[in-house]
Amino acid sequence: MWKCVDMNGNEVKRGDEVTSFRGVKARVLAFYPPKHNGSSGHMETTIGCHYPQVYECSFKKEETENA
């Protein structure tokens, strides 16, 4: 499972306010994690669909425990 994190490693969730590298604030509406190794995924916000790097974020694969 994927999660979106900011540059400090904090998880970014739907409804959170993010700021673009240009200083424009937006609210997160949805996430589209990477589909393959060469992809960075996308984030849908109130101002459009962008790469997570626009908001200084990235997707990280969440480690799961095998029971």
Secondary structure, 3 states (H helix, E strand, C coil): CEEEEECCCCEECCCCEEECCCCCEEEEEEEECCCCCCCCCEEEECCEEECHHHHCEEEEECCCCCC
